Amino acid sequence: MAVLLDNHAEPLKHRFQPYAMNGGTVLAIAGEDFAVIGCDTRLSEGYSILSRDVTKTRSLTKKCLLGCVGFHGDVLTLTKMLEARMKQYKHSHSKEMSCEAIAQMLSTTLYYRRFFPYYTYNMIAGIDNEGKGCVYSYDPVGSYERETYRASGSASAIIQPLLDNQIGYKNQSNVDPTPLTRERASAMVADIFAAASERDIYTGDEVEISIVDKNGVETKRFKLRSD
């Protein structure tokens, strides 16, 4: 039996995909003498949930926390790199890095990989050298900015307008901004994640909220949607 060959058919292509999006959302708020950072615990890919209990917040020092979501492989690689460089600093200088120094180090680490970037959404929250709360947000290649509040990750487009309204008081008149307390900031993070999990399938299961101040880090969890 004769087999007809299509000379105009395209060759079979095998594409190398170095990245995967494993979802997740990180949110951080800086207060007068504290900072709050929250991350969900769901690890997913496409329509599959790979794990419901993955911690995405890492304690770098007693006064500095890193929230890191996105491609989980790059999250693990980046955090191992940061921990190694922090150990080198501690052995060389006999002290821990400040939050400002860690923020700068993360920036240079991301910029070093600018031609093959880490596919991660990064946020640093902690206490600066003056005892005030600080939050640093990043783009993929290391450009960073100190802010009062920021959301990043898969649900950031849902969360950021709410933060602009409730904390930034954007486009509002005759508003008397009240100082943000630990309790209000923590409750706000929990409520925001509960709302975001209703609309974003990559955010859910639980939210892990960490509050850092001069006394250390306090962590608590709240349930979110599991479907």
N, C-alpha and C positions, 0 to 999 in steps of 0.2 A: 504494500500500500504506500503510495507516494505521500510524503509529508511536505506541505507547503511552508516555506520559510518566509517570514515577513522581514524583508531587508530594511524596512523603515521603522521597525520597533526600536524603542529606546533601550539602552542597556540597563540591566538591573543595578540599582544603586544601593549601597549599604552606607548609611550615614552614621558617623560617630557623634553621639550626643553626650557631651561631658557633663551636662547639668540635668538636674531634676528639681521640680518645685515641690517641696514637702509641706508647704503652707505654714501657718502660724502667724500670730500677731503679737507685737510688743508695744507697750504703752508706758510712758514715764512722765511723772509730774514732779517738779521741784518746789518745795516750800521754803519757808524762812530758815529753818534749821533742820530740815529733813528732806528726803526724796522717796518717792514711791515708784516702783516699777512692777508691771504685771505682764505675764505671758500666759497664753493658753497651753494646754498639755497635749493637744492632738497632733499626731504625726501622720500625714496622709500623702497620697500621690494619686492624682486623677480622682476617681470615684471610690478609691479603696482607702480604708483607714488601717494604717500599719501598726499604730500603737495609740493608746488612749492615756498614757501616763509617761510622757517625756518631759523632763525639766529643761526649760529653755533659758532659765536665769542662772547665772553663775556668779558666785561670790569671789571676786578677785582679791579683795582685802576686807578688813573689818569695816571700811567706810566707802567701798566702791563695788558696784554690781554691774554685770554685763548682761543685757538681754539680746539674744541672737537667734534669729529664725531664718527660714529659707531652705536652701539645699542642705540637708542634714550632714552629708559628707563634708562639705565645706565648713559647716558650723563646728564639727569636731576638730578638723584640721586647724582652723583659725584659733580656737580656744586653746589647743595644745601649744601652738606657737606662742600665744600671749603668755601662758603659764611658764613656758621655758624662759622667755625673755625677762619675766618678772623675777624668776629665781636667780638669773644672772645678775640682775640689778641688786637684789638683796645681798648676794654674796660679795658684790663689789663695793657696796655702799653701807652695808650693815643696817639697813632700814628698808621699810616698805615704800613702794612708790605712792605718791600722792594721786588723787583722782585726776588732777589736771595733767600730770605726767602720763598716766595710763591713757587718757584721752588722746594725747599727742602720739603716743606709741602706737595706738590702734590706727590712727590716721596714716602714719608712715608705713605700717604693715600692709594696709590695704593698697596704698599707692605703689608699693613695691611690686604688687601683683596686678598692676593696672592693665597689662596686655592680655592677661588671662585671669580676670577678677574672681574673687570669692563671691559666689552667688548667695550672699547673706544680707539680711537687714539688721543693722547693729544699733544698739542704744546703750549708753553708759549713764548710770544714775549713782549719785553719791554725795559726799560732803567734801567741800573744798577746804583749802588751808585756812580760810577765815571762819569756818564752821557753818557755812551756808549751804543749802541744798543746791545741787547742780545737775543738769541733764545735758548730754551731748548726743546729737544725732548725726548720721553719716550718709553719704552717698556711696555707691559701690566702689569708687576708686579713692576714697579717703578724705574728700572734702568734708569738713565737719563744722558744726556751729553749736554754741552753747545757747540753750533755750529754757523756757519755763515749763513747757509741756510739748510732747510730740508723740504721734502714733506712727508705726511703721509695720509693714507686712501685708498680708492678704486682705485684711479688713481696714486698712488705714484710710481708704477713701470714705468709709462709713463713719469712722470714729473722729477723724480730724475736724470736720465741721462742728461736731458736738463739743469738742474741746474749745474750739474758737469761740463758741457761744457761751459756754458755762464757766470757762476759766479766763479766756482772753477778752470776753465782753466785746467782741468785734461787732461793729455797725450797730451799737446800742447807744442810746442817749439817756441822760438822767439816771445813770447807774452808779451806785456807790459800791465799788469793789470791796468785799470783805476778805480779810486775811484767810488763807486756806489752812485749815487744821489737818492734823494727821487723820483724824476720824473721817472727816468729810472727803479728803482725798482718797482714802482707802475705799470708802463706800462708793464713791463716784467711779473708781476703776472697776469695782465689782459690777455695778449697774451697767456700765458701758460695755463690758464684755458680754454680759447677759443679753443685751440688745444686739450686739454684733453677731453673736452666735445664731441668732434667728435668721440672719440674712447671708451669712458667709459660711459655706459648707466646710471650709478649711480651718475654721476656728470653732472650738468646742470642747466638750468633755469636762474640763475643769480650768479654772484660772488660778494661777499661783501668784499671789501678791506679796511683795517684799518691801518692808519699810526700813530704811537705813537712817540712823541719826548718830550722834556722838557716842551713844551707848552700844551701838552694834546694829545687827540686822534681826528683824522679826518677820517671820514668814507665815502666811496662812493661805488656805485654799477654799474655793467655793465651787459648787457644782454648776455646770453649764449644760446645754443640750448635748445629748449623746447620739443623736441620729443625723 
